[in-house]
Amino acid sequence: MGIVINLLLSGFAVVVASYLLPGVEVDGLFSAVVVAIVLGVVNAVLKPLLLVLTLPINVLTLGLFTFVINALLVMLVGQIVPGFVVTEFVWALVFSLVLSLINSFLHSVSK
């Protein structure tokens, strides 16, 4: 039951972030939940691999390149999920940051 609640909270966070940012569009709550699932899978599978491959750049930028990787993964999810559109790289970067903040708040309140 906890997984379902976390999934719905993440989907709600995607909807809220898309309403706050004009460069990100989500068709509805179902699409937002699908975005949350796909983003979770992409972050679990691809992100560690990309972090290892870009380790020298990450060290040189003191970890700030991780934000670029997050934005690229959000843009990838935008290409995969039909009801989710991210118009530009900058909006993907801001969406990633806003989504992290909203998710942190919602999951801390729900416990």
C-alpha positions as CSV (number, residue, x, y, z in Angstrom):
1,M,0.0,0.0,0.0
2,G,2.9,2.3,0.7
3,I,4.2,2.0,-2.9
4,V,0.8,3.0,-4.3
5,I,0.7,6.1,-2.0
6,N,4.3,7.1,-3.0
7,L,3.5,6.6,-6.6
8,L,0.3,8.8,-6.4
9,L,2.2,11.5,-4.5
10,S,4.9,11.5,-7.1
11,G,2.3,11.7,-9.9
12,F,0.7,14.6,-8.0
13,A,4.1,16.3,-7.7
14,V,4.5,16.0,-11.5
15,V,1.1,17.6,-12.1
16,V,1.9,20.5,-9.6
17,A,5.3,21.1,-11.2
18,S,3.8,21.1,-14.7
19,Y,1.2,23.7,-13.6
20,L,4.0,25.9,-12.1
21,L,6.2,25.8,-15.2
22,P,4.9,27.0,-18.6
23,G,7.5,24.9,-20.6
24,V,6.2,21.6,-19.2
25,E,2.8,20.0,-20.1
26,V,1.1,16.9,-18.7
27,D,-2.2,15.6,-20.1
28,G,-3.6,14.4,-16.8
29,L,-3.1,12.5,-13.6
30,F,-2.7,9.2,-15.4
31,S,0.0,10.6,-17.6
32,A,1.7,12.1,-14.5
33,V,1.7,8.7,-12.8
34,V,3.2,7.2,-15.9
35,V,5.9,9.9,-15.9
36,A,6.6,9.2,-12.3
37,I,7.1,5.5,-13.0
38,V,9.2,6.0,-16.1
39,L,11.3,8.7,-14.5
40,G,11.9,6.4,-11.5
41,V,13.0,3.5,-13.8
42,V,15.2,5.8,-15.8
43,N,16.8,7.2,-12.7
44,A,17.4,3.8,-11.3
45,V,18.8,2.3,-14.5
46,L,20.5,5.0,-16.6
47,K,21.5,7.6,-14.0
48,P,24.1,5.5,-12.2
49,L,25.6,4.6,-15.5
50,L,25.7,8.2,-16.7
51,L,27.2,9.3,-13.4
52,V,30.0,6.8,-13.8
53,L,30.7,7.7,-17.4
54,T,30.7,11.5,-16.7
55,L,32.7,11.3,-13.5
56,P,35.6,13.4,-14.7
57,I,33.2,16.2,-15.8
58,N,31.3,15.9,-12.5
59,V,34.5,16.2,-10.5
60,L,35.6,19.3,-12.5
61,T,32.2,21.0,-12.0
62,L,32.0,20.0,-8.3
63,G,28.9,17.9,-9.0
64,L,26.9,20.5,-10.8
65,F,26.9,18.4,-14.0
66,T,24.5,16.1,-12.2
67,F,21.8,18.7,-12.8
68,V,22.5,18.5,-16.5
69,I,22.2,14.7,-16.4
70,N,18.9,15.1,-14.5
71,A,17.6,17.5,-17.2
72,L,18.6,15.1,-20.0
73,L,16.8,12.3,-18.3
74,V,13.7,14.4,-18.0
75,M,13.9,15.2,-21.7
76,L,14.3,11.5,-22.4
77,V,11.1,10.8,-20.4
78,G,9.4,13.5,-22.4
79,Q,10.3,11.6,-25.6
80,I,9.1,8.3,-24.2
81,V,5.8,9.2,-22.4
82,P,3.1,10.4,-24.9
83,G,1.2,12.8,-22.6
84,F,4.3,14.6,-21.3
85,V,6.0,17.4,-23.2
86,V,9.1,19.4,-22.2
87,T,9.8,22.2,-24.6
88,E,13.4,23.2,-23.9
89,F,16.4,22.0,-21.9
90,V,16.1,24.9,-19.5
91,W,12.5,23.9,-18.6
92,A,13.7,20.3,-18.1
93,L,16.4,21.6,-15.7
94,V,13.9,23.7,-13.7
95,F,11.3,20.9,-13.8
96,S,13.9,18.5,-12.3
97,L,14.6,21.0,-9.4
98,V,11.0,21.9,-8.8
99,L,9.9,18.2,-8.9
100,S,12.6,17.3,-6.3
101,L,11.5,20.1,-4.0
102,I,7.8,19.2,-4.3
103,N,8.5,15.4,-3.9
104,S,10.6,16.1,-0.8
105,F,7.8,18.2,0.8
106,L,5.0,15.8,0.0
107,H,6.9,12.7,1.2
108,S,7.9,14.4,4.4
109,V,4.3,15.5,5.1
110,S,2.9,12.0,4.3
111,K,5.0,10.2,6.9
